[in-house]
Amino acid sequence: MTGQFRWPLGMPLVDHLGAGLWEIRSKLPTRIARVLFCVQDEELVLLHGFIKKTEKLH
């Protein structure tokens, strides 16, 4: 992925995890949520969403 798609792409909101996989980070009042996605034919494909239980994504 080389360009932006009409929204701020980069830390701290979006992080590139490698091999075309990206992570959207969202801070909720008492938790932290993540959504993993990739880009296919200029569209975001949401792969998995979860509430983090630890500080580090493995």
mmCIF file of the C-alpha atoms, coordinates in Angstrom:
data_MODEL
# 
_entry.id   MODEL 
# 
loop_
_atom_site.group_PDB 
_atom_site.id 
_atom_site.type_symbol 
_atom_site.label_atom_id 
_atom_site.label_alt_id 
_atom_site.label_comp_id 
_atom_site.label_asym_id 
_atom_site.label_entity_id 
_atom_site.label_seq_id 
_atom_site.pdbx_PDB_ins_code 
_atom_site.Cartn_x 
_atom_site.Cartn_y 
_atom_site.Cartn_z 
_atom_site.occupancy 
_atom_site.B_iso_or_equiv 
_atom_site.pdbx_formal_charge 
_atom_site.auth_seq_id 
_atom_site.auth_comp_id 
_atom_site.auth_asym_id 
_atom_site.auth_atom_id 
_atom_site.pdbx_PDB_model_num 
ATOM 1  C CA . MET A 1 1  ? 0.000   0.000   0.000  1.00 0.00 ? 1  MET A CA 1 
ATOM 2  C CA . THR A 1 2  ? 1.591   3.226   -1.087 1.00 0.00 ? 2  THR A CA 1 
ATOM 3  C CA . GLY A 1 3  ? -0.967  5.995   -0.556 1.00 0.00 ? 3  GLY A CA 1 
ATOM 4  C CA . GLN A 1 4  ? -3.623  7.267   1.748  1.00 0.00 ? 4  GLN A CA 1 
ATOM 5  C CA . PHE A 1 5  ? -7.300  6.494   1.363  1.00 0.00 ? 5  PHE A CA 1 
ATOM 6  C CA . ARG A 1 6  ? -8.926  9.795   2.401  1.00 0.00 ? 6  ARG A CA 1 
ATOM 7  C CA . TRP A 1 7  ? -8.229  9.345   6.105  1.00 0.00 ? 7  TRP A CA 1 
ATOM 8  C CA . PRO A 1 8  ? -5.143  9.792   8.281  1.00 0.00 ? 8  PRO A CA 1 
ATOM 9  C CA . LEU A 1 9  ? -3.002  6.723   7.781  1.00 0.00 ? 9  LEU A CA 1 
ATOM 10 C CA . GLY A 1 10 ? -0.279  6.291   10.361 1.00 0.00 ? 10 GLY A CA 1 
ATOM 11 C CA . MET A 1 11 ? 0.519   6.152   14.034 1.00 0.00 ? 11 MET A CA 1 
ATOM 12 C CA . PRO A 1 12 ? -1.008  6.397   16.529 1.00 0.00 ? 12 PRO A CA 1 
ATOM 13 C CA . LEU A 1 13 ? -4.293  5.403   14.836 1.00 0.00 ? 13 LEU A CA 1 
ATOM 14 C CA . VAL A 1 14 ? -3.056  2.937   12.208 1.00 0.00 ? 14 VAL A CA 1 
ATOM 15 C CA . ASP A 1 15 ? 0.025   0.710   12.268 1.00 0.00 ? 15 ASP A CA 1 
ATOM 16 C CA . HIS A 1 16 ? 1.496   -1.446  9.481  1.00 0.00 ? 16 HIS A CA 1 
ATOM 17 C CA . LEU A 1 17 ? 2.159   -4.961  10.802 1.00 0.00 ? 17 LEU A CA 1 
ATOM 18 C CA . GLY A 1 18 ? 3.868   -6.237  7.649  1.00 0.00 ? 18 GLY A CA 1 
ATOM 19 C CA . ALA A 1 19 ? 2.933   -8.396  4.647  1.00 0.00 ? 19 ALA A CA 1 
ATOM 20 C CA . GLY A 1 20 ? -0.032  -6.173  3.745  1.00 0.00 ? 20 GLY A CA 1 
ATOM 21 C CA . LEU A 1 21 ? -1.603  -6.432  7.215  1.00 0.00 ? 21 LEU A CA 1 
ATOM 22 C CA . TRP A 1 22 ? -2.645  -3.261  9.057  1.00 0.00 ? 22 TRP A CA 1 
ATOM 23 C CA . GLU A 1 23 ? -4.066  -2.500  12.498 1.00 0.00 ? 23 GLU A CA 1 
ATOM 24 C CA . ILE A 1 24 ? -6.535  0.231   13.487 1.00 0.00 ? 24 ILE A CA 1 
ATOM 25 C CA . ARG A 1 25 ? -6.134  1.243   17.131 1.00 0.00 ? 25 ARG A CA 1 
ATOM 26 C CA . SER A 1 26 ? -9.016  2.609   19.169 1.00 0.00 ? 26 SER A CA 1 
ATOM 27 C CA . LYS A 1 27 ? -8.956  3.643   22.821 1.00 0.00 ? 27 LYS A CA 1 
ATOM 28 C CA . LEU A 1 28 ? -12.257 3.066   24.586 1.00 0.00 ? 28 LEU A CA 1 
ATOM 29 C CA . PRO A 1 29 ? -13.008 4.536   28.040 1.00 0.00 ? 29 PRO A CA 1 
ATOM 30 C CA . THR A 1 30 ? -11.817 1.423   29.914 1.00 0.00 ? 30 THR A CA 1 
ATOM 31 C CA . ARG A 1 31 ? -10.268 -0.792  27.207 1.00 0.00 ? 31 ARG A CA 1 
ATOM 32 C CA . ILE A 1 32 ? -8.287  -0.790  23.978 1.00 0.00 ? 32 ILE A CA 1 
ATOM 33 C CA . ALA A 1 33 ? -9.809  -2.180  20.770 1.00 0.00 ? 33 ALA A CA 1 
ATOM 34 C CA . ARG A 1 34 ? -8.050  -3.306  17.596 1.00 0.00 ? 34 ARG A CA 1 
ATOM 35 C CA . VAL A 1 35 ? -9.227  -4.090  14.083 1.00 0.00 ? 35 VAL A CA 1 
ATOM 36 C CA . LEU A 1 36 ? -6.926  -5.918  11.670 1.00 0.00 ? 36 LEU A CA 1 
ATOM 37 C CA . PHE A 1 37 ? -7.381  -5.226  7.973  1.00 0.00 ? 37 PHE A CA 1 
ATOM 38 C CA . CYS A 1 38 ? -5.825  -5.418  4.536  1.00 0.00 ? 38 CYS A CA 1 
ATOM 39 C CA . VAL A 1 39 ? -6.447  -3.494  1.321  1.00 0.00 ? 39 VAL A CA 1 
ATOM 40 C CA . GLN A 1 40 ? -7.868  -5.357  -1.691 1.00 0.00 ? 40 GLN A CA 1 
ATOM 41 C CA . ASP A 1 41 ? -8.611  -3.500  -4.950 1.00 0.00 ? 41 ASP A CA 1 
ATOM 42 C CA . GLU A 1 42 ? -8.532  -0.123  -3.135 1.00 0.00 ? 42 GLU A CA 1 
ATOM 43 C CA . GLU A 1 43 ? -11.041 -1.293  -0.502 1.00 0.00 ? 43 GLU A CA 1 
ATOM 44 C CA . LEU A 1 44 ? -10.434 -1.966  3.193  1.00 0.00 ? 44 LEU A CA 1 
ATOM 45 C CA . VAL A 1 45 ? -11.156 -5.579  4.100  1.00 0.00 ? 45 VAL A CA 1 
ATOM 46 C CA . LEU A 1 46 ? -11.755 -5.937  7.845  1.00 0.00 ? 46 LEU A CA 1 
ATOM 47 C CA . LEU A 1 47 ? -10.331 -9.252  9.000  1.00 0.00 ? 47 LEU A CA 1 
ATOM 48 C CA . HIS A 1 48 ? -10.741 -9.342  12.768 1.00 0.00 ? 48 HIS A CA 1 
ATOM 49 C CA . GLY A 1 49 ? -11.703 -7.043  15.622 1.00 0.00 ? 49 GLY A CA 1 
ATOM 50 C CA . PHE A 1 50 ? -10.938 -7.600  19.287 1.00 0.00 ? 50 PHE A CA 1 
ATOM 51 C CA . ILE A 1 51 ? -10.543 -6.019  22.723 1.00 0.00 ? 51 ILE A CA 1 
ATOM 52 C CA . LYS A 1 52 ? -6.947  -6.218  23.909 1.00 0.00 ? 52 LYS A CA 1 
ATOM 53 C CA . LYS A 1 53 ? -6.223  -8.065  27.145 1.00 0.00 ? 53 LYS A CA 1 
ATOM 54 C CA . THR A 1 54 ? -2.468  -7.425  27.201 1.00 0.00 ? 54 THR A CA 1 
ATOM 55 C CA . GLU A 1 55 ? -0.237  -4.478  26.370 1.00 0.00 ? 55 GLU A CA 1 
ATOM 56 C CA . LYS A 1 56 ? 1.509   -6.119  23.386 1.00 0.00 ? 56 LYS A CA 1 
ATOM 57 C CA . LEU A 1 57 ? 0.114   -7.509  20.113 1.00 0.00 ? 57 LEU A CA 1 
ATOM 58 C CA . HIS A 1 58 ? 1.778   -10.870 19.355 1.00 0.00 ? 58 HIS A CA 1 
# 
